[in-house]
Amino acid sequence: MPNPDETIDRLLRAARDGAPDTARLEFAFETRLLARLREERSASIFAWAWKLAPFFGALVLAVGLWNRASAAQLNATASLMADAVRQHPERLILSLTAREP
């Protein structure tokens, strides 16, 4: 019975001899991989920022319009209250809106 270590060595040698030469592909593999990961990681933040910029722009415009509309309503309400208090200072104003049953 042949020695198992020798058999394994012969099998591994045969596998190495029949395998393609990968030395060229292995050269600086870690460096290339890390460079690509760094590039993708740094580019991803800017890519997301550019993709989300229109959304945030629309959000800023919507908040600005809402703020302007609510400020106009507040000014109208304040002037209405001021006029009502000037005309009837002895009355207590309970509600500005008339509610129908």
Buried (B, 14 or more C-beta within 10 A) or exposed (E): EEEEEEEEEEEEEEEEEEEEEEEEEEEEEEEEEEEEEEEEEEEEEEEEEEEEEEEEEEEEEEEEEEEEEEEEEEEEEEEEEEEEEEEEEEEEEEEEEEEEE
